[in-house]
Amino acid sequence: MQFFTIGVYNSTEDGFFNKLSKYKIDAFCDIRQRRGVRGNKYAFVNSKRLQKKLSASGILYQHITALAPTREIRDLQKQTDLKNHVLKSDRKVLGNTFSTEYRNKILNKFDFDSFFRNLEVLKATNIVLFCVEEFPEACHRSLVSEKLKNDFQFTITNI
């Protein structure tokens, strides 16, 4: 298995799906809590439309809610963003408080063994972790990647 991450901000629909094709993604793990994006610019990653396009491309879709930050944890990052006068779409890094809480309350409790078994049953080989932020360091997917790399020795490619 190989793991990748992808965000959507500052992507076009064609560019986004071309990356999935280029890297031969066969399993798409949506690790957002809410599976919608406001406005038309990124409507192509709203759940139903996204799943339809992935299915047409032969890519399995999984919504992994157990890896999504809770509202309370997201609010911690929102407070940091407000304090730093940064929009979510412009964020470059996660706050320390968010990262600590996410690791303690989500990552450390997530059943990675079941996650890997499920991917094996699905015969997934190129798995992408998806959330909206452009920069992986600005998103919880970087924390999941860090865990996959450090605890399970996977190489992660950000696309």
Buried (B, 14 or more C-beta within 10 A) or exposed (E): EBBBBBBBBEBEBEEBBEBBEEBEBBBBBBBBBEBBBEEEBBEBBBBEEBBEBBEEEEBBBBBBEEBBBEEEBBEBBBEBBEEEEBEBBBBEBBBEEBBBBBBEEBBEEBEBEEBBEBBEEEEBEBBBBBBBBBBBBBBBBBBBBBBBEEEEEBEBEBB
